[in-house]
Amino acid sequence: MNAPSPFSSPAHGALSILYFGPVSGTCLDRANALRRLGHRVEHMDLRQLLPKTPWVDRITWRLGGNLLSPWLMGGLFSKLAGCQFDVCYVDGGEWVTPRVISLLRRHAAKVINYSIDDPLGPRDGARFKAFRQSLPHYDLIAVVRQENVAESQALGAKNVIRVYRSADELSHAPRPLSVEDHQVWDCDVLFLGTWFPERGPFMLDLIRRGVPLTIRGSNWHKAPEWSQLKNHWKGGSIGGDDYAKAIQCAKVNLGLLSKENRDLHTTRSLEIPALASLMCAERTTEHLAMYAEGQEALFWKDAEECAAMCRFALADDHRRQAIADAGHQRVKKNGHYNEIVVASILAAAGLPA
């Protein structure tokens, strides 16, 4: 994962970076993008410094991660003894309080935050209480929703930028596919994602309209519509090569948004075209700014139009592949890739990218 990619730009000056976030998924992709740019990255999962009990997650979501800072402080004090960094890059920050940032400043010249979630929105309850408390104490806040800019400033953030989410130059590069890959992953229409309450009725509506739907993702058994959806569900969440191959082998990939998370685009909005597959997503101002409708992606406003777009795409293999290829070229032209985005965040913080 750390090999140079064809998207890499020469580093103008290597930084020592303390990176906080899960050592998995898109967070790991972003840390590896910094490594590919030539920086030295010490990646630390703060969850591993907290008690090994599910009560940590329950407290974080219901009462606030700020309540767990005493445990975090003790672990960090030990882990960071004798260490110095140019910057601490916090990816998320649900447990990072002002007191934690004060400790970090003894070991890093700057402390910045990037959040792919909606930490100032209504969906996640108390989870991001520490984030909200800490906004005035960061040197830079990078957010992926335009609303979060003014909201962060209203809570005292000094330097806020808005960036788009990003695909990864390596994790979301198209793979060569074997006959076995096609046997395992081929499908007509794929939705790859977690169940949310509004998604069950939507998927059921598509099925009733004759869409040949495959669903993959977690928690779908919780859907009230489960008895009617279960024959279309082909397994839980997947990552790595399986994630990429599932998207590549689907003729059409659906892109749904989280309304409570105030999404106008998601990581799927970049990852699907990056993998040279066809995206059929909700029509939003941001999606329309990213891709030419009908030429680089397909968009819809409701289940009826979504079903029509799926039938349109499945009816003509050549046309479908032409749209997918054009979307692939557009996402590269737009520059919505990790190395470009993390470099822009460092630059906004006054650091060499």
C-alpha positions in Angstrom: 0.0 0.0 0.0 2.9 2.4 0.5 4.4 2.1 -2.9 4.4 5.3 -5.0 1.3 5.7 -7.1 1.1 7.3 -10.6 -0.9 10.2 -9.0 1.9 11.1 -6.6 3.5 14.5 -6.7 7.1 15.1 -5.5 7.2 16.1 -1.9 8.5 19.5 -1.2 9.5 18.7 2.3 8.9 15.6 4.4 6.9 16.1 7.6 6.7 14.0 10.7 3.0 13.4 11.3 1.2 12.0 14.3 -2.0 10.6 12.7 -5.1 9.8 14.9 -7.8 7.5 13.5 -8.7 3.8 12.9 -5.9 1.8 11.2 -8.4 0.6 8.7 -10.8 1.7 5.9 -10.7 5.2 4.4 -8.8 6.5 7.4 -5.9 4.1 6.7 -6.1 5.2 3.0 -5.6 8.8 4.0 -2.7 8.0 6.2 -1.1 6.0 3.4 -1.6 8.8 1.0 0.4 11.0 3.3 3.2 8.4 3.3 3.1 8.2 -0.5 3.6 12.0 -0.5 6.9 11.4 1.3 5.9 12.2 4.9 6.7 10.1 7.9 3.5 9.0 9.6 2.9 7.5 13.0 -0.6 6.1 12.9 -2.4 5.7 16.2 -5.9 4.5 16.9 -7.1 6.3 20.0 -9.8 3.7 20.6 -7.0 1.3 21.5 -6.0 3.6 24.4 -9.5 3.3 26.0 -10.9 0.4 28.0 -11.7 -2.7 26.0 -15.4 -2.7 26.6 -18.4 -1.9 24.4 -19.4 0.6 27.1 -16.9 3.0 25.6 -18.9 3.2 22.4 -22.2 3.4 24.3 -20.9 6.3 26.4 -19.4 8.1 23.4 -22.7 8.0 21.4 -25.1 8.6 24.3 -23.2 10.9 26.7 -20.2 12.2 24.8 -16.6 11.1 24.2 -15.4 14.0 26.4 -16.1 11.9 29.4 -13.4 9.4 28.4 -10.6 11.9 28.2 -9.0 10.9 31.5 -8.3 7.4 30.1 -7.0 8.9 26.9 -4.7 11.4 28.6 -3.0 8.6 30.6 -2.4 6.5 27.5 -1.2 9.4 25.4 1.2 10.7 28.1 2.9 7.3 28.0 2.8 6.8 24.3 4.1 10.2 23.3 6.9 10.5 25.9 10.1 11.8 24.1 8.3 12.1 20.7 8.1 15.3 18.6 6.1 15.8 15.4 5.6 18.6 13.0 1.8 18.1 13.0 -0.9 16.0 14.7 -3.5 15.1 12.1 -6.8 14.1 13.9 -9.1 12.2 11.6 -12.5 12.4 13.4 -11.8 13.4 17.0 -14.8 12.2 19.0 -12.5 11.8 22.1 -10.1 14.7 21.6 -11.0 17.4 24.2 -9.2 20.8 24.7 -7.2 19.1 27.5 -6.0 16.4 25.1 -5.1 19.1 22.5 -3.1 20.9 25.2 -1.1 17.7 25.8 -0.6 17.2 22.0 0.9 20.7 21.7 3.8 19.5 23.8 4.6 17.0 21.1 3.4 18.6 17.8 3.9 22.1 16.4 0.4 22.2 14.9 -2.8 20.2 15.6 -5.4 19.9 12.8 -8.7 18.1 12.3 -10.4 16.4 9.3 -13.8 14.9 9.7 -15.7 12.9 7.1 -18.7 12.7 9.4 -21.2 15.5 10.2 -20.0 16.3 13.7 -22.2 19.4 14.0 -25.3 17.8 12.6 -28.3 16.0 14.3 -27.6 12.4 13.5 -24.9 11.3 15.9 -26.2 12.7 19.1 -23.6 13.3 21.8 -20.8 11.5 19.9 -19.0 14.6 18.8 -19.4 16.7 22.0 -15.6 16.7 22.5 -15.1 17.8 18.9 -17.5 20.8 19.4 -15.7 21.8 22.6 -12.3 21.6 20.9 -13.0 23.6 17.8 -11.3 26.8 19.0 -8.2 24.9 19.9 -7.3 23.4 16.5 -5.0 25.2 14.1 -7.2 24.1 11.2 -10.5 22.4 10.7 -11.2 20.6 7.4 -14.9 19.6 6.8 -16.7 18.0 3.9 -20.1 19.9 4.2 -20.5 23.5 3.4 -22.8 24.0 6.4 -20.0 22.9 8.7 -17.9 25.9 7.8 -20.2 28.5 9.4 -21.2 26.1 12.2 -17.5 25.6 13.1 -16.8 29.3 13.0 -19.8 30.0 15.2 -18.3 27.7 17.8 -14.9 29.5 17.7 -12.9 27.7 15.0 -10.2 30.0 13.8 -9.3 28.5 10.4 -11.9 26.3 8.5 -11.8 24.9 5.0 -14.2 22.8 3.1 -13.0 19.9 1.0 -14.7 17.2 -1.0 -14.4 13.6 0.1 -11.9 11.5 -1.9 -11.2 8.2 -3.5 -7.8 6.6 -3.0 -5.3 6.4 -5.8 -4.5 2.7 -4.9 -7.4 1.3 -3.0 -9.9 2.5 -5.6 -7.8 1.8 -8.7 -9.5 -0.7 -11.1 -8.3 -4.3 -10.6 -7.7 -7.0 -13.2 -10.7 -9.3 -12.8 -10.5 -13.1 -13.1 -13.2 -15.5 -14.2 -13.6 -16.5 -10.6 -14.0 -12.8 -9.6 -16.9 -12.5 -12.1 -18.5 -15.7 -10.8 -18.4 -14.3 -7.2 -19.2 -10.7 -7.7 -21.2 -10.1 -11.0 -24.6 -8.6 -10.6 -26.8 -6.1 -12.4 -27.6 -3.5 -9.8 -25.7 -3.2 -6.6 -26.3 -1.2 -3.4 -23.3 -1.6 -1.2 -23.9 0.1 2.2 -25.3 0.0 5.7 -29.0 -0.1 6.4 -30.7 3.1 7.5 -34.5 3.3 8.2 -35.3 5.2 5.0 -33.4 2.7 2.8 -35.5 -0.3 3.4 -38.7 1.1 1.8 -36.6 2.5 -1.1 -35.0 -0.9 -1.8 -38.4 -2.6 -1.6 -39.9 -0.1 -4.0 -37.1 -0.8 -6.5 -37.6 -4.6 -6.2 -41.4 -4.1 -6.8 -40.5 -2.1 -9.9 -38.5 -5.1 -11.3 -35.0 -3.8 -10.6 -32.6 -6.9 -10.4 -31.1 -5.7 -7.1 -28.3 -7.0 -5.0 -27.7 -5.6 -1.5 -24.5 -5.9 0.5 -23.9 -4.3 3.8 -24.4 -4.4 7.6 -27.6 -4.3 9.7 -30.1 -5.1 6.9 -31.7 -7.7 9.2 -33.0 -4.7 11.3 -35.1 -3.5 8.4 -38.9 -3.9 8.9 -38.9 -5.0 5.2 -36.3 -7.7 5.9 -38.6 -10.6 5.0 -39.0 -9.1 1.5 -35.4 -8.0 1.2 -33.5 -11.0 2.5 -33.4 -12.9 -0.8 -31.6 -9.9 -2.4 -29.1 -9.5 0.4 -25.8 -11.2 -0.4 -23.7 -10.5 2.7 -22.4 -8.0 5.2 -19.9 -5.1 4.8 -16.8 -5.8 2.8 -13.5 -4.0 2.3 -10.2 -4.1 0.4 -10.1 -6.0 -2.8 -13.5 -7.5 -2.2 -15.0 -4.0 -2.0 -13.3 -2.9 -5.2 -14.2 -6.1 -7.1 -17.9 -5.9 -6.0 -18.2 -2.4 -7.4 -16.3 -3.2 -10.6 -18.4 -6.3 -11.3 -21.7 -4.5 -10.8 -23.2 -3.2 -14.0 -24.9 -0.4 -12.0 -23.9 0.9 -8.6 -26.5 2.8 -6.6 -25.4 5.9 -4.6 -27.7 6.7 -1.7 -27.3 9.6 0.8 -27.9 9.9 4.6 -30.5 12.6 5.0 -29.7 12.9 8.8 -26.1 13.3 7.9 -26.9 16.1 5.4 -25.0 14.4 2.6 -25.0 15.9 -0.9 -22.2 13.4 -1.9 -20.5 10.5 -0.2 -17.3 8.6 -0.6 -19.1 6.3 -2.9 -19.6 9.3 -5.2 -15.9 9.2 -5.8 -15.0 5.6 -5.3 -17.5 4.2 -7.9 -16.2 6.3 -10.8 -12.6 5.8 -9.6 -13.2 2.1 -10.0 -14.4 2.7 -13.6 -18.0 1.6 -12.8 -21.3 3.3 -13.4 -22.7 5.4 -10.6 -26.5 5.9 -10.4 -27.0 8.3 -7.5 -29.4 10.7 -6.0 -29.5 14.0 -7.9 -28.0 16.8 -5.8 -26.3 20.1 -6.5 -22.9 18.6 -5.6 -23.4 15.5 -7.7 -24.4 17.7 -10.6 -21.3 19.8 -10.1 -19.1 16.7 -10.1 -20.4 14.9 -13.1 -22.4 15.6 -16.3 -25.8 14.0 -16.0 -26.4 11.2 -18.5 -22.8 11.4 -19.8 -20.6 10.7 -16.8 -23.1 9.4 -14.2 -26.9 8.8 -13.9 -29.0 10.6 -11.4 -32.6 10.3 -10.0 -34.9 12.0 -7.5 -37.0 9.0 -6.3 -37.4 5.2 -6.6 -39.5 5.5 -9.8 -36.8 7.5 -11.6 -34.0 5.3 -10.1 -35.7 2.2 -11.5 -36.0 3.9 -14.9 -32.3 4.8 -14.9 -31.4 1.2 -14.0 -33.4 -0.1 -16.9 -31.9 2.5 -19.2 -28.3 1.4 -18.2 -29.0 -2.3 -18.4 -30.5 -2.1 -21.8 -27.3 -1.1 -23.6 -23.9 -2.5 -22.6 -22.0 -0.2 -24.9 -23.8 3.0 -23.7 -23.4 1.9 -20.0 -19.7 1.4 -20.3 -19.2 4.7 -22.2 -20.9 6.6 -19.3 -18.8 4.6 -16.7 -15.5 5.4 -18.6 -16.4 9.1 -18.9 -17.1 9.2 -15.2 -13.8 7.6 -14.5 -12.0 10.3 -16.5 -14.0 13.0 -14.8 -13.2 12.0 -11.3 -9.5 12.0 -12.2 -9.9 15.5 -13.8 -11.7 16.8 -10.7 -8.8 15.7 -8.5 -11.0 14.1 -5.8 -8.3 11.7 -4.7 -6.6 11.3 -1.3 -3.1 12.6 -2.1 -4.5 15.8 -3.6 -7.0 16.4 -0.7 -4.6 15.7 2.1 -1.9 17.9 0.4 -4.5 20.7 0.3 -5.3 20.3 4.0 -1.6 20.5 4.9 -1.1 23.5 2.7 -4.1 25.3 4.3 -2.4 24.7 7.7 0.8 26.4 6.4 2.7 23.1 6.1 4.6 21.7 3.1 2.4 19.4 1.2 
